[in-house]
Each structure stands twice: as structure tokens, then as C-alpha cells.
Amino acid sequence: MPSAAAAQAAAADGTATVFYYTKTRNWTAYNLHWAPDGGSWTAVPGTGMEAACTDWVKRTVSLGSAAGLQATFNNGQGTWDNNGGKNYALGTGLITVKDGVVAHSDPCTTDPDPDPGTGTGTGASATVYYSTTTVGWPTVNLHWAPTGGSWTTAPGAGMDPACTGWVKKTVALGSAAGLAATFNNGNGTWDNNNGRNYALGTGLSTVKDTKVTANAADPCASVVPDTTAPTAPTRVLASAADVSVVVTWEAATDDRGVTGYQVTRTGGTKGTAVTHTTSTVLTESGLEERTAYTYAVRAVDAAGNLSPASAGAAATTGTRPPAPAGSAPLGGDPRKDPIYFVLTARFNDGDAANNRGGSQHVKSGNAANGDPMFRGDFKGLVEKLDYVKALGFSAIWITPVVLNRSDYDYHGYHGYDFYKVDPRLESAGASYQDLINAAHAKGVKIYQDVVYNHSSRWGAKGLFTPTVYGVRDAQWSWFYDEKQTGFEYDGLTVDPKSGKSYYNGDLWSTAEPVGNTCVNWGAATQYKSAAGYTIYNCQWPNPTSGMFPKALFHPCWIGNWEGEDARSCWIHEDLADFNTENPAVQNYLIGAYDKYIDMGVDGFRVDTAVHIPRVTWNRRFLPAIQSRVAQQFGAQKAKDFFVFGEVGSFVNDKWNRGSANQSAQYYTWKESAAYSADDATAAVQQYSTDNDPAKQPTSNNAFLSGNLYHAPDHAMSSGMNVIDMRMHMNFGDANNAFQNGKDSDDSYNDATYNVVYVDSHDFGPGKSSTRYAGGTDAWAENMALMWTFRGIPTLYYGSETEFQSGRQIDCGPTCPLATTGRAYYGDKIAGSVTASGFSKVASATGAVAATLESPLVKHLQRLNEIRRAVPALQSGQYSTEGVSGGMAFKRRYTDASTGTDSFAVVTVTGGASYTGIPNGTYKDTVTGDVRTVTDGSLSVAAPGKGNLRVYVLDLPGAGAAPGKVGAAGPYLK
């Protein structure tokens, strides 16, 4: 049948023409088994497909009033295209299905519009070659218009494989002298060419990395056709867990590169299934119980050559498991547990099947690096728990786990469904619950990053999601996805109609939706998109337009970051600001985070805590956390549940530009005044009447009384602890951090619970935009201070190797993640490691073994050993009374209930002298040096940059000094 006829049939209402790629199937027959959306399925095996052109078969079906169809494909003899266990969801018009990828075009046309307004379909022609090396698209379309003529119907015509790295298309120009062109993947991703169309002439042109070469040589002329098949994959292994199977194999080789794999599953009652994947891992879930399955793998190259099948790998499923049981929090004093902070999606990749690049994969440069933003996962973290333990950490702070939704959401701070764990982080046998359970089994706590302040621009599922952002008219329809009844975004599942995992069809409409609250919906604005299209009102979230109901979301932008509006307005266009003073919003968030408490997490790191008024925290969210933990695990576990908030005071002042409400220490206190019963009114009252730093309470909870520890008074503690922003801001120099930290400690309820770090996923010291680059000696000094001074030492992943030192921490999608402080760390810790205890390595192989030999790793391991051996360094109060020296202090912790009494004097880098200290025998944990004090005085020589001395008083029966702890290293010696 001529291509034009196929196109006309497909364009008619209620039809779909489905093209299916045959080269990598090599079946003798092809059947389309399908059902219109909402309708009945054809009888198995479906309808036979007919030859279309080389390597393609097709079938046109009538859909009636349906907007699309569900489909699958088979050979009529029991072998099915499994598509990862899901039906293909297809729309209307022209649709291609190639090795699991759905796109939209006619792959058999040579000229999608033989007479586009400038000729008769005869005359000049243009042959266009397009390089796929950079874009990495599995399908490419040419969307074009002859000079002075009309454009093809978007997305244009499918281009044909030419040779490795190139596709091509020849089009008739009639009397035109050239054409305007652009390229896309058939699923809404376009080569933008900096906002301009490509201008091409007649004859042969090449387009590579936005460079056009006219009258070019055929880039494939000297390329011998690829007829060599890849080698067969080796080491195919299959393992079953319950009714899931994970299949892994070693990558095959090919003279021009392997592009994917076919995995054939046999066994069970449902016939043979074939799945296409680009990974070397395949996870299948929901299989039959107690059933033997066999898997064989074949490699595919760009020319469609198939390797021989691998040897088979067998696995037998078990029984379907009940929902995983929760794990109780470990409990205990959180000050005993140094924290390792990871961006889960960037730490270690345990399962490539859940990797996702998102809408910015190409634009960001991540595609070119083979580095999808969602790369690390819970499985990868489980696999490296022993690495974290070998460093000496007993707590891990992970980024938010809830289902996110934005253009660049790997970090987790754009929550969408707060009741669902993001599937891009989970795998079969490695759910979030599995991570918590596995960490607890190793004595490691999990602190979950939580967001109460905002959702994403998509709203919050179950509370409110915008009905629509704007008009899906003729000029935008090719770009925004079709609405799909029954399809639900989950971040992981690729929408077969668009080929995206970042589906946006639920937010676009051709008519104003019922119940719309957005003012002037659909009105054209003065603005244009990069492609020159009109932007309509409500096409981007604007809190002042009424798009988000003010009962649930605040309707304004922040104007003053130290003003009252910092708690009541949006901080970013992608972060819809919850009206947290509304009981409906409070209940939504409390219910969501109850779920994770029930799973047994050990604490919450609270993102953007400063943007919610303290009175709301103290009235609603903090009591709800305490109540739920106590209800589920008892009062003691509730007391130990560690909550620490981010209060972004990015200045060196003790009080953030004179505003108590915008300062970290303010959030550690309960209210000292009565406010209106209405939370919104109370928030304004609090800001208006309680913002003077001079009127804030003070505390001696962090300080020794002479040389004595005293019971802290936590009666006015809010239950929220905080990140020590003042030390963070001053960690460009350890001594500055120390002096500034001390200066603020009387204004916290108890500064010994402060979380202390040098840099993070947001900023380096001094609000630097780059990861700390002070050098190895300075890092060693910073660590020596953090691990001995008051507070809980915290390290951002990779700092133990100065990972990405000096690199920009975050540049959004404007540069590849690999060039930033959020780069993927898995390559540094590849291999195996087993910890025999905290700071102890039993065995290690591969890259991780080399990493564990790094000087800062050795330093860190020993610091953790020393801190763990001296209770005063974990939970003690401190004093600098009678102490001279730069970073020198004394600490003590006493607990009569356990018989603990620990007293230590510390100096970091420089020398120090101590007067008025208890007499007795002091033993240095670093060198083992023993000193006897008889007159209350002790002098210590400067140990050197990054080194320290920790002399512990020998108190037999209560707190005997441990003596030398661990072995000498590069700094502690």
C-alpha cells in the first residue's frame, strides 16, 4: 500500500496504523492483539499484520470513539513481546513500535508530503543525514518544510538507519531551492538548535551537533554494511525472590557497538515472553508462584544483527510474600551516631532497570555521559552499607524518598505523591523497607529527608493537583502529551504513547476544565516559547493567578527572605508552597509521614523548616511525630527519634540579619507566649511580637559548670534540633567555625544536638556554590574539629576522598551532573567490601579497596574510633574556661544510671594549656601518651595541621581512659 494512503487512513478519526519492527524479532508471522481504550480485546492471538516495507509490518485498526488502544504482539505460536510485563498503550494516527520504543511517524515513507505547496512532487530533492551520536535517540524524525511551503504534520517522517551513528531521509522539494528542518525523537523531544530551524539545501547535507555541512560527502559511503553480529552474552545468572526474578549478564561485544539485548523467558503457563532492554539487568515481578523459569539473552547492534543466544539461566519462584514488616527504630542517643549524607540517586547504582534520565536528559548533557539523573537507588545503597560502616558511620541521612515530579527531580525535593515511595529508587528485593531493615541489621540508622513546606508545580496527589496548566491547541499539541484515561504517572513507567517517563498529558486541555480556578485561563500572553509559539496564561504555575487554591497553597511570591512572607509565600516557581496553617494540609502531611515512621525510620531531616512558622511546628507537626513514634514504638523510642531542621541562615551573624524568626536557634524552643487559636493568625502574631533577638531565651545546656557535667534542662525544647548553619558558613577555616559556633551556643536549647557539616548538596562554606576545596590538610583539620567538638559530625558523600573538590555543586540542567558536586559516586566504590565493625574493614576488592586507602578515609576511620571510645566526645558538655589555645576545650559527660563519667581535654592543630582541671592520670587516645596532673595544669604541644590530642582522665570504675585508640595514620599520629 502506498505510504500516502497509510497516512491518510491513520489521520482519519478513530483509526490507528501500527507499525512493528521485525528485524530483531525474526518471527515467521506477526499478530497485533489489541483492545480499544475501554473496550474488549481481540481473540488470541489477535489480527495478522501485513508487510509494510523492509523490516516493518503494519496493521490499521478502527477505534470508534476510543482515544487509543492497548496492544501487544506475538508470533501466533505462543511467543509474545513482553514489554517488561506491560501492555503497550498506543494513541491514534501513525505509531511505530521498535524494540520496546513507541514513536509517531510512518517509517516507510520517502516523502511525507509529495506536494507541500511548492511543486508537484517531482524535481529537486534533498538527502539529509543526521548524526545520532550526541542525542542518543532510538528513533529520529525529520520535520520539514520546502522553502516557501508548508510544514509536514508534526512530528514529521521517520528517518532510516544509514550506518553507525547516522540516519537519513530523502525528500522531494519540487521547485523549491531548499528546506527548513528540525529533528525530534517522535515523542516530544526536539533538537532545538538554539531556537532556530535548520536551513538546508538540495543535494546531500549532513547535520551533526548543530553543524550543517552542505553538499557533503556521504558519511556512510566508505562504511562497509554491518553484517557482523555481536557475541553472545555470558555469565547469565537468574535469582528468584518470592515471585520476582532478577536476571544479570556480562555485556556482549560487537565490532561497532551493542545497542541492546533481547531476553527470552520460557516457563509457566503464559507462554514464551521476549523483553527488550538496553541494560544488563532485567527485573521481572508478579510471576507465577513456585514456577521454574529459564532465561536466555541475545545482544543486538545498531544494524539489527542478533547474537546467538546465551546459555540459559534458571530460577524458581517461591510464594507471593505479604507486605514487608516494619522495622523498629534503633533508638539510643543520636549524638552517638555520626551521619553520612547521600543523595540516593547519585550514590551507587544497584539496578540499572530503574534508571531514568527525565525531560532534561539530553539538554543537561547527562545523555552524552551515559549518566541518567536517577541512577543510584536503594539496592545500590544496601550493597554499600558495609562501606558506610567501614568508614565508621552509624547513621545515614538520605534525600527525600516520596514520588517526585519535576523536570529535574532526582534530588527528591519536588514531592508529588507523598504517600508513595518513588519507584525510581526501588527494585525487587530492595524496597525502602528493605533498606531500613538492612541498615538496622548492621546497626546503622536511617534519617529520612522530609519536606513539609512545599510540593512540586504538579501539586500534591491526594490533596490537590492542578486541573490544567494551559491550552493544548494546534501549535502545542505535538509537544504536550495526550490525556490518557487510566494512565497514572509514577516516575518509572514509560508512557508508550509519548515514550516518556515524565508524562504531562494530565495537565493540558483543549477547553477550559470544569472547576478551573486559574484567572484568565487560555488567554494569549505577549510571550513566546523558544520555538516561537504563543504562550497562554496558566501555562506555568503562578501562585497569584488562582491556579492553586489559596486554601491549600499560599498565593504569593517571597519578597523579603527575612520577612514574614518567607513563611507564607513560594520560594521557587517549581515548589508550590503549602498553606501549612490549614488543617487539611496538616492532616495530609501528618498522614504521609506517619507511613514512614511506621516503617521504622530513625529520624527526620526537615527541609526548608524556616519557611513554616515555628508556632505551626510546635502546635501541629512536631507533636504529631512524637505521638506517632510513641504510639508505634513506645515513649523511649519517641524521645530518641531525631528531628533536625534546615533553617537557612546564610550569614555570619548570630541572629540572621537581626531576625529571630529567621535564625536556626529559634526553632529549638517552644513558644513563650500565647497566640490566636487560628494558625494563620498565630503565625503573623508570632512574627510581629517575637522577632527581637534580645528577648529570646538562653541556655547553658551545652556548657560545663566548671569541670562538672549537669543535667540539661529540656523543658522548653521544641523537639526540633537544627543544622548548625553558623559553623557551616564559617568552615572555610576551622578556627573560624569553632569561634562562631561557640558564640551562638547559649541561644540554642541544646547545641550538643546540632548537626555539623562543612558542605552539602546545596552550598559550601560561606554560601559558596562549589564543593569545599581547601585542601587535604584543611579537610583533616575540619574533621578533627567536628569529631571532637560539640554536635553531631556529618559528612556529605565523597568528601572522604575530596570528591568533586572545587566543582560547582549544582547547575540544574545547564551542565552534566558528572561535572558537578552531585556527580555519581558509584565508580569510586565499585567492587566488594565487608565491614567487621564500625571503622573496620574485613575485606575489600576493586575500586572501593583503593578508596578505603585514601588519607582522609584513614583519618575518618580513626576519628570515628576515638569518638566512639570516649563518651564525652559524643554527648558531653564543653567549656573553654581555663583553656588557652586556638581550638582547645574540655568536655565531660556523666550518666549515673549507667555509671558513665568521661572527662577529656582536646586540642586541634595547635598547642594548648589547661588550668583548673581535675588531678589524675590522663591518656591520649592518639599517641597513647600518659600524663599525671597534680596541680590542675596540663600543657600540650601543637600536634600539627589536622592532627589533635584527646587526653582522657582515667576514672576507674566510672570512665577508665581507653589509652591509644586505633593505629597511627596520615594525620592522627
PEFENCOR-V930837 format. One record per run of one state. SS is the DSSP state (helix for helix, strand for strand, loop for the rest). FROM is the first residue (numbers start at 1). TO is the last residue. If there is no record, write none. Layout:
ss=<SS;SS>
from=<FROM;FROM>
to=<TO;TO>
This chain:
ss=<loop;helix;loop;strand;loop;strand;loop;strand;loop;strand;loop;strand;loop;strand;loop;strand;loop;strand;loop;helix;loop;strand;loop;strand;loop;strand;loop;strand;loop;strand;loop;strand;loop;strand;loop;strand;loop;strand;loop;strand;loop;strand;loop;helix;loop;strand;loop;strand;loop;strand;loop;strand;loop;strand;loop;strand;loop;strand;loop;strand;loop;strand;loop;strand;loop;strand;loop;helix;loop;strand;loop;helix;loop;helix;loop;strand;loop;strand;loop;helix;loop;helix;loop;strand;loop;strand;loop;strand;loop;helix;loop;strand;loop;strand;loop;helix;loop;strand;loop;strand;loop;strand;loop;strand;loop;strand;loop;strand;loop;strand;loop;strand;loop;helix;strand;loop;strand;loop;strand;loop;strand;loop;strand;loop;helix;loop;strand;loop;strand;loop;strand;loop;strand;loop;helix;loop;strand;loop;helix;loop;helix;loop;helix;loop;strand;loop;helix;loop;helix;loop;helix;strand;loop;helix;loop;helix;loop;strand;loop;strand;loop;strand;loop;strand;loop;strand;loop;helix;loop;helix;loop;helix;loop;strand;loop;strand;helix;strand;loop;strand;loop;helix;loop;strand;loop;helix;loop;strand;loop;helix;loop;helix;loop;helix;loop;strand;loop;strand;loop;helix;loop;helix;loop;helix;loop;strand;loop;strand;loop;strand;loop;strand;loop;strand;loop;strand;loop;strand;loop;strand;loop;strand;loop;strand;loop;strand;loop>
from=<1;3;12;15;22;31;37;41;42;47;49;50;54;56;63;69;75;79;82;83;86;88;91;93;99;101;104;124;132;141;147;151;152;157;159;160;164;166;175;178;185;190;191;193;196;198;202;203;209;211;214;234;242;244;251;258;267;272;278;281;285;292;302;306;307;313;317;334;337;339;343;344;348;352;355;356;357;374;375;378;384;385;392;395;399;402;405;415;422;423;426;427;428;430;431;432;442;445;452;454;455;456;457;459;461;464;465;470;472;495;496;500;501;505;508;510;524;529;534;537;553;554;557;558;565;569;570;571;572;573;575;576;577;579;583;600;603;608;609;612;614;634;635;641;642;646;656;659;660;663;664;669;670;679;690;693;696;703;704;705;706;708;709;717;718;721;724;725;730;734;748;751;754;755;757;764;765;768;769;770;771;776;787;792;797;799;802;808;809;812;815;817;820;826;830;832;838;840;846;847;852;855;870;871;876;877;880;883;885;887;896;900;909;912;916;920;925;930;934;937;941;948;954;955;956;959;960>
to=<2;11;14;21;30;36;40;41;46;48;49;53;55;62;68;74;78;81;82;85;87;90;92;98;100;103;123;131;140;146;150;151;156;158;159;163;165;174;177;184;189;190;192;195;197;201;202;208;210;213;233;241;243;250;257;266;271;277;280;284;291;301;305;306;312;316;333;336;338;342;343;347;351;354;355;356;373;374;377;383;384;391;394;398;401;404;414;421;422;425;426;427;429;430;431;441;444;451;453;454;455;456;458;460;463;464;469;471;494;495;499;500;504;507;509;523;528;533;536;552;553;556;557;564;568;569;570;571;572;574;575;576;578;582;599;602;607;608;611;613;633;634;640;641;645;655;658;659;662;663;668;669;678;689;692;695;702;703;704;705;707;708;716;717;720;723;724;729;733;747;750;753;754;756;763;764;767;768;769;770;775;786;791;796;798;801;807;808;811;814;816;819;825;829;831;837;839;845;846;851;854;869;870;875;876;879;882;884;886;895;899;908;911;915;919;924;929;933;936;940;947;953;954;955;958;959;973>
